[in-house]
């Protein structure tokens, strides 16, 4: 049986949490306050914020550390209890924040400044431990959604049905179905008919947590239809089976073509990024702009964008092209003549990259 870290194991004094609501609090990640390469997408000077909520020991801190700090899942067993609001400030393709709220505190209580927490939130992710008794978590979720929908109608809601990896396949499906039904029924009973809540079975021990975060982040990207249209074009012209734009630091993808989802392709691309990042950590260097007197070999080494191609079994080819510091295009191809058409694929991908960078610059 898998076990995430025991988040929020001890209850802190209320004053300690209240102090952290109105201040910068304790940050578990790098405090990147600059605008990065590009300004945040469609949010002006304000960073879009995702908030992790749920009961204590549901796995919130484990999720945050695995996805955004590249922590190995087994290392989350040694995480300290969450006793204050923890803020991950991520400098990526769009600067955003992830807040991890201790689960034993009622943030809708009048003693707390709700605006300081929920004003400007783009998405709330409610984490439910599928291995525990979840009716209390569902009741707390219902109360929170009802209160926040009235005050902050633009917030999007996602439910991570977490720690499902150790459940048998049949029991997992029954548990997920039961949780979804109970949430829908309780929201309906309080007057929220057909609420916009998305559900994702997740585990930190496989790729499902990254897939779920990818979907959540895509909901915060205003230009998503544009990216999908561009990816559909490159998929058709290069005959990719599936193609993604990945954030290389977190392994979440901000967009994919509109072909049917393929978890196997996503897992392949995600593992490829892992290998690339590990090699970059060991052998990477700061690339300098090419100069006129450089030889062709040196110009290739100094190229502003990196590229890699891996040939797998059964004719599967994984193609990666760096877009900028944070983003990479990864395509999966089953095309038997990939080698012969590589030059044309490079040309089409370069045109895609030039177009995408123009779109990013206009955000």
N, C-alpha and C positions, 0 to 999 in steps of 0.2 A: 504493500500500500504506500502510495506517495504521500509526502507531507511537506507542505510549504512551511515557511517560517512562522513562528507563533507571534503574529503581529498583535500589537496593542494588548499585550498580556496583562499589564498593570494599569490601574486607573489613576491618572495624574490629577493634581489639584486643579480645580476649575480655573483659578486665576492664572496658572501657568499657560493653559491653552488660550485663554482670553487675551493674554499679552501678545501671543504669537499671531493672533488674528489680525491685529492692527499694525503689526510690524513685519519686517522681512522674515522673521522666524528663523528656524534652523534649516539650512539648505544642505541636502545630501549630494547635490551635484554641483558642477561648475557654475558660478554665477556669471553668466554671459549676458551682460546688459546692453551690448552693442547691437546694431541692426544686422550684423553679419554681411554676407555678400549682397543679399537682396533684402529689401524691407519686408516685414511680415505681410503675408498675402491678404489684402483686402481688410486689414484691421488698423490701418494708420499706424500710430506709434504704440498701440496696445498689443501685447502678446496674447494670442488666443490661449485660453486656459482649459485644461481638462482636470476634473476633480475625481479622485478615487474615493468612493464611500462604501460602507458596509460594516458589518459587525466585527468585533475584534477577532483576531485569529482567522480571518477569512482568506488571507493571502495577498492583501493589497501591497504591502511593502515588498514582498517577493516579486510581484509582477513588475513594479516600478524598477527594481534593481536589475532584473533579468532583461527587460526590454531596453531600458535607457542607460544602463551602466555596464552592460555586457557581463554581468555576473553569472557564473555557472550556477545552474539550478540547485545543485547539492549544497552550495555555499550559503544559500538563503536560510538553511537550518540554523545558522549561527548569527542571524541578524538580531540586533537588540530590539526590545519592544518599542513600538511607536507611542510616544507620550506627548508629542507636540505635532503641529502641522508641519509636514516636510514638503519642501518645494524643490522640484527639479526644474531648473531653467535650461532649456535645450536650445543651443544654436544649431540650426539645421536649415533645410530648404525654406522653412518658415520658422521664425523664432516662436516657441511656445513654451508654456509652463505646465507641469503636471504636479498637482497638489495631492498629497496623501493625508487624509483626515483620520485621526484616531477614532476607532469605531465605538468607543464607550461614551462619547459625548453627544448630547442632543444639540445640534447646531441651530435648530429652529426655536430653541428656548429664547425667551425675551432677554436673557442676560447677555446674549451674544449679538454682535453687529453682523447681521446677515449680509448686508451690502458689501462689507469688507471681504466676505468669502465668495459670495455667489454673483455679485455684480461683474459682468464681463466674462462669465463662464460660458464657454462654447458647448461643452459636453460634460455630462455627469456619467461616470461609469460606476454602477453599483455591483459590487463583488459578492456573490453568494457561494458559500461553501457547500458543494453538492454532497459531501460526505457527512455533513452535520445536519441537525434538525434545522430546517430552513424556514419554518413558519414565522418565527420572530423576525427574521431578516426580511421576509416578504411584507410583514406588517409595517416595519420601519420604512421600507422602500415606498409603500403606498402613501404613508403619511408625508414623506419627503416630497414625492412627486406632486401630490395634491397641493401642498403649501407652495412649492417653488414654481409650479405652473402658473399660479395666480400672480405671483410677484415677478417672475422672470420667464415670460412665455416663449422666449427664443432659445432656451436651453434644450439641447438634444439629450436623450437618455438611452443608455445602453446597459444591458445586464450581462455580466460575465458569470456564467454558471461554471464555477471554478472547481479544480481538483477532480475532474471527471476521468483522468487517465487510468485510475486504478479500478474503476467500475467496469463490470462486464458489459459487453456491447448492448445486450438487451436491457439490462438494468439502467445503463446510461441513457438510452433513448427514453425509457419510462420516466426516469428522474427529470430529464430536461423537459419532457412534455408536461409532467405534473407541475413543475415550477412555473412554466409559462402559463399554464391554465389557471393556477392559483393567483398569479399576478394580474392576469387579464380580468378575472372575476372580481378581485378586490378593487381594482381601479374602476371597473364598471359600477360596483356597488357605491362608490363615493362620487359617481357622476362623471367619470372620465371614460367615455365610450370610445373605443378604438384609438387609444393613445399611441403616439409615435414612439414606441419602445422597441429597440432591437435587441435580440438575444444571441449570445455566442457561447457555446460550450468551450471551455478553455483549460489549459494546463501549461505550467511553465516547463514541463518535461518534453514537450513536442512543439511543433510549429503553430499550434492553434492560437496561442496567445499573441503571436506576431500577426497572424491573419486577422484576428479580432481587432487589434489596435490599428491595423491598416484601414479597416472599414470605418473605425471611429474617426481617424484623422481625415480620411477622405470626405467625411461629412463637414469638415471645417475648411475645405479647400473650395473657394468660390469658382475657380477656373477648371474644376474637374471635367465638365463636358468638353471643354477645349482640349484638355490633355487626352481624353479618351478618343476624340476624333482624330487627333494627330497619331495616336498609337494604332488606331484602326487602319490609317493610311499606310504606316510603316509596316504593319503586319501583313497587309495585302501585297505591298510592293516587294517585300523581302520573303514572303511566304513563311512567316514565323507561325508556329503552332500557338504560342502564347508569348506576349511581350509586356514588360512592366517598366515603370519608372520607380526605382528603389531609392530610399534614403539609406545610404550605405552604413551610417553609424548605428542606426537602430534596427535595420533589417525590415522595416515596414515599407510597404509600397504605397505611393501616393496616388497611383493610377495604373490601370491596365487596359488592354483593348477590351472590347465588349463581347469577345468570344466567351463561351460558357466557362465558369471558374474551373480551374484544374489544380487541386491541392498538390498533386505529385509534381507538377511543373514549378509551383511556388516553392516547395520544399527543396527541389533541385537548385533553384536560383538562390535561395536563402543559404544553403550549404556552400554554394560557390562564393557568395559574398564573404562568408566566414573564412574561407581559405584565402581569399584576396586580402582581407583585413589582417589576418595573421601574418601573411607574407609582407604586407606593407609595414607592419609594426617592426619586423626584423630587418627588412632590406630597403625600406622607403627612404627617399631623400627629397630635399627641396629642389624642385625643378626650376631652372633658370631659363629666361627667354632665349630662343635660338638667335644666333648672330649670323651675319652674311658669310663670314669666312669659315663657318663650321662645315665639317664634312657631312655628307648625307647621314652617316651613322650617328654622329653627334646630334644632328637635328632631330633624328628619330627619338633619341634618348631624351632630348629636351622638349619633346612634343607637349603641348599644353593639355592634351587629353590622353588618357591611357586606354588601352584596348586589350582584350584577352578572349581567346576562343578555346573551348574545351570540347573534345570529341569523346563521346561516351559509347556505351554498348548499344547495339541495335540501331545504329545510325543517328542517335540523338546528338545534337550539337547545341552548346550553350554559348551565346555570344554576348559579351559585355563591352559597353562603350561608356567611358566617363563623360558626364555632361558638364558638371562643374565640381566644386569642392565637395558638395554634399550629395549630389544625385548621380545615378548611373542608369543607363538603359540596359536591360537584360532581356534577350529574346531566346526562346527555345525553338529549335528547328528540327524537323524530321526530313528535310529536303535532301534527297540522295546526291544532288549536284551542288551542294553547298560550296565546296572548294572551287568549282569552276565559276560560280556566281559571286564569289567573295568580293571581288572588286566592285561589282555593281551594288552589293549590299553595303559596302563601306561608303560608297557615294550617296546612296539613299539615306543611310543613318547620319552622315555628315549634314545633309540637307535638313533632316529632322532636328538635329542638334542645333543648327543655326536658327531654325524657326522657334524651337522651344526657348532658347536663350532670349530671343526677342520678346516672347510672351512673358517670361519671367521678369524681364527688365521693365515691363509696362504695368506690373502689379500695383 
